[in-house]
Structures are given as structure tokens and as C-alpha cells.
């Protein structure tokens, strides 16, 4: 089966990798509902999710980059199966377990968790990420990227990088050094700004990361669902065209399913 992604909205996707089905960053609030961003900050959603929780396929796990209200909202907290494995940061694991998600597992950076089915293994490895600039990052939830390696009979068949809500930071350079040959990347964009401070990659930072990671395919997500997202998708596409890698970018609409192969 060809690896594929279904885009639900924000950073919420359904990934089908071999025999495994995963949900990323579950945000199921509807247009007009508010997401809590921490420190007394809220943002009202501008779009509707393409699917609701009851419409999801059977899931093997959830990949959660961090615990912000636009990545794990009150609908997810109420509606997801409490026994579902959630691979996330150690900080998020502690809170999720208090909420009753007893299979949450927090991974320190570079640590892995494996799912197995028959002769297939899906290895999820926590990668570095930084949500805010400088000391401001300490006020924000810990964030991680995730590498997903699909293996069949011990041979790697596909490698996907999900960036999480990181900024372009020097520690990201370790990713292609440790994990070359990345087939596809789901990149969290949006240029989120709060009080004028950039908290997620805008078009320019996103393009820098594409040039750093050099995936065969880049699929942008997390770009237009909240007013705090200030860098629209077209800015990233224009930057990709200017830098000469637009042919390796595949845009996706909410509700659409696309292959993760070039």
C-alpha cells in the first residue's frame, strides 16, 4: 500500500503507512470555537475539520507534537479512546495520564517507540523542536518532531518526518545527519504570531528547513485555521518556486487524501 495522508485541518491528519493508521495532533473544534493556547490566550478557529472523531478509521496510535489547544483540544480529550497509544513529549505524557490516557508515552529526544503488525514495524522517533525564540520557549509547551520509519521484514520501506510546531533552529541540523534519505515531510507552517513574536515557521523559515532536510516530497499543513496564523500557504508556495523546489511540494486541502510519494 502506498503511504498516504488525509488532511483534516490544522496539524490533524490521518496517516496510512503500510498496515498502520495514525492520527496526528487531534484538533476537532469547529469554526467559531476557541482553542486555548495557554497563559490566558485563546484563538477562535476559522475553519471546520474535514472529519469528526466518530468518522475516523480504526487507529493504531496518535502522534502528538505538543499539548496546545489547537493540537489536542477538549473534543479530542472527551472523544478519543483513553486506551489509544499517544506518542508525545514527556511533559505532555504526564498531563495526558492525569486525564486518563493511560497509554500515553513521552519520548525524550532521539528515543523511539515501535508498533508491530506481522512482519511490519513502524518506529516513531522523537526529534528536536523549539516552539518559541530564546527564553520565551520556556513559557511554551515542550514540542517534538517525529520520524516515522516503516520497515518490512527488517528492511526500511518509507521514512516520514513530521516537524511539529518548531521554529527553524540550529538543532534541526542534526536530523539529516542522523536520518538521511527522508522520503516525505509534513511541515507545520502558519507563521504563528502572538504579540508580534513568531512561534511557528513562516514561509521563509519553512523553505530553509526544506533545504536543510531535503525530503523527496514536502506537504505543508497548519497554515490557515486560526487568526494567529499570519503566513498563508501561498507565501510558502511562492518561496518554494523562488528557490526552485516547488516541484517537490504537494499542497493538500482539508478532506483530501494524497500519496506521500513524489
WOJO-V633006 format. One record per residue. N is the residue number from 1. OMEGA is omega as a letter, one per 30 degrees, with the letter a starting at -180 (* if undefined). NEAR is the number of other C-alpha atoms within 8 Angstrom. Layout:
n:N omega:OMEGA near:NEAR
n:N omega:OMEGA near:NEAR
This chain:
n:1 omega:l near:5
n:2 omega:l near:8
n:3 omega:a near:12
n:4 omega:a near:12
n:5 omega:l near:12
n:6 omega:a near:12
n:7 omega:l near:15
n:8 omega:l near:13
n:9 omega:a near:15
n:10 omega:l near:12
n:11 omega:a near:13
n:12 omega:l near:13
n:13 omega:l near:13
n:14 omega:l near:12
n:15 omega:l near:13
n:16 omega:a near:11
n:17 omega:a near:11
n:18 omega:l near:9
n:19 omega:a near:8
n:20 omega:l near:10
n:21 omega:a near:13
n:22 omega:l near:12
n:23 omega:l near:13
n:24 omega:l near:12
n:25 omega:a near:14
n:26 omega:l near:14
n:27 omega:a near:16
n:28 omega:l near:12
n:29 omega:l near:12
n:30 omega:a near:10
n:31 omega:l near:9
n:32 omega:l near:8
n:33 omega:a near:8
n:34 omega:l near:9
n:35 omega:l near:12
n:36 omega:a near:11
n:37 omega:l near:11
n:38 omega:l near:9
n:39 omega:l near:4
n:40 omega:a near:6
n:41 omega:l near:7
n:42 omega:l near:9
n:43 omega:a near:11
n:44 omega:a near:11
n:45 omega:a near:15
n:46 omega:a near:11
n:47 omega:l near:10
n:48 omega:l near:10
n:49 omega:a near:12
n:50 omega:l near:9
n:51 omega:l near:9
n:52 omega:a near:8
n:53 omega:l near:9
n:54 omega:a near:4
n:55 omega:a near:6
n:56 omega:l near:8
n:57 omega:l near:5
n:58 omega:a near:5
n:59 omega:l near:11
n:60 omega:a near:9
n:61 omega:l near:11
n:62 omega:l near:13
n:63 omega:a near:12
n:64 omega:a near:14
n:65 omega:l near:14
n:66 omega:a near:15
n:67 omega:l near:10
n:68 omega:a near:11
n:69 omega:l near:12
n:70 omega:l near:11
n:71 omega:l near:15
n:72 omega:a near:13
n:73 omega:a near:14
n:74 omega:l near:7
n:75 omega:l near:9
n:76 omega:a near:12
n:77 omega:a near:9
n:78 omega:a near:6
n:79 omega:a near:7
n:80 omega:l near:8
n:81 omega:a near:6
n:82 omega:l near:8
n:83 omega:a near:7
n:84 omega:l near:13
n:85 omega:l near:10
n:86 omega:l near:12
n:87 omega:a near:13
n:88 omega:l near:16
n:89 omega:l near:16
n:90 omega:l near:10
n:91 omega:a near:9
n:92 omega:l near:13
n:93 omega:a near:12
n:94 omega:a near:9
n:95 omega:l near:8
n:96 omega:l near:11
n:97 omega:l near:11
n:98 omega:l near:7
n:99 omega:l near:7
n:100 omega:l near:7
n:101 omega:a near:13
n:102 omega:l near:8
n:103 omega:l near:10
n:104 omega:l near:13
n:105 omega:l near:11
n:106 omega:a near:12
n:107 omega:l near:14
n:108 omega:a near:8
n:109 omega:a near:9
n:110 omega:l near:9
n:111 omega:a near:8
n:112 omega:l near:9
n:113 omega:a near:9
n:114 omega:l near:8
n:115 omega:a near:7
n:116 omega:l near:8
n:117 omega:a near:7
n:118 omega:l near:4
n:119 omega:a near:8
n:120 omega:l near:13
n:121 omega:l near:13
n:122 omega:a near:12
n:123 omega:l near:13
n:124 omega:a near:11
n:125 omega:l near:13
n:126 omega:a near:15
n:127 omega:a near:11
n:128 omega:l near:11
n:129 omega:l near:15
n:130 omega:a near:13
n:131 omega:a near:14
n:132 omega:l near:14
n:133 omega:l near:10
n:134 omega:a near:5
n:135 omega:l near:7
n:136 omega:a near:8
n:137 omega:a near:11
n:138 omega:l near:7
n:139 omega:a near:6
n:140 omega:l near:9
n:141 omega:l near:12
n:142 omega:a near:11
n:143 omega:l near:14
n:144 omega:l near:18
n:145 omega:a near:15
n:146 omega:l near:14
n:147 omega:l near:13
n:148 omega:l near:11
n:149 omega:l near:13
n:150 omega:l near:14
n:151 omega:l near:13
n:152 omega:a near:10
n:153 omega:l near:6
n:154 omega:a near:8
n:155 omega:a near:6
n:156 omega:a near:9
n:157 omega:a near:8
n:158 omega:a near:9
n:159 omega:a near:13
n:160 omega:l near:12
n:161 omega:l near:12
n:162 omega:a near:11
n:163 omega:a near:13
n:164 omega:a near:13
n:165 omega:l near:17
n:166 omega:l near:17
n:167 omega:l near:13
n:168 omega:a near:10
n:169 omega:a near:9
n:170 omega:a near:5
n:171 omega:l near:8
n:172 omega:l near:9
n:173 omega:l near:10
n:174 omega:a near:7
n:175 omega:l near:11
n:176 omega:l near:11
n:177 omega:a near:7
n:178 omega:a near:6
n:179 omega:l near:7
n:180 omega:l near:7
n:181 omega:l near:7
n:182 omega:a near:14
n:183 omega:a near:12
n:184 omega:l near:14
n:185 omega:l near:13
n:186 omega:a near:12
n:187 omega:l near:13
n:188 omega:a near:16
n:189 omega:l near:17
n:190 omega:a near:16
n:191 omega:a near:15
n:192 omega:l near:14
n:193 omega:l near:12
n:194 omega:a near:8
n:195 omega:l near:4
n:196 omega:a near:5
n:197 omega:a near:6
n:198 omega:a near:11
n:199 omega:l near:14
n:200 omega:a near:15
n:201 omega:l near:17
n:202 omega:a near:13
n:203 omega:a near:16
n:204 omega:l near:9
n:205 omega:l near:10
n:206 omega:l near:13
n:207 omega:l near:11
n:208 omega:a near:9
n:209 omega:l near:9
n:210 omega:a near:10
n:211 omega:l near:7
n:212 omega:a near:8
n:213 omega:l near:10
n:214 omega:l near:7
n:215 omega:l near:11
n:216 omega:a near:10
n:217 omega:l near:13
n:218 omega:l near:13
n:219 omega:a near:12
n:220 omega:l near:14
n:221 omega:l near:13
n:222 omega:a near:12
n:223 omega:a near:14
n:224 omega:a near:12
n:225 omega:a near:11
n:226 omega:a near:10
n:227 omega:l near:10
n:228 omega:l near:8
n:229 omega:a near:13
n:230 omega:a near:11
n:231 omega:a near:13
n:232 omega:a near:12
n:233 omega:a near:12
n:234 omega:l near:6
n:235 omega:l near:9
n:236 omega:l near:14
n:237 omega:l near:11
n:238 omega:l near:8
n:239 omega:l near:11
n:240 omega:l near:12
n:241 omega:a near:9
n:242 omega:a near:6
n:243 omega:l near:7
n:244 omega:l near:7
n:245 omega:a near:8
n:246 omega:l near:9
n:247 omega:l near:6
n:248 omega:l near:9
n:249 omega:l near:12
n:250 omega:l near:9
n:251 omega:a near:6
n:252 omega:l near:11
n:253 omega:l near:6
n:254 omega:a near:10
n:255 omega:a near:9
n:256 omega:l near:8
n:257 omega:a near:9
n:258 omega:l near:8
n:259 omega:l near:9
n:260 omega:l near:11
n:261 omega:a near:10
n:262 omega:* near:6
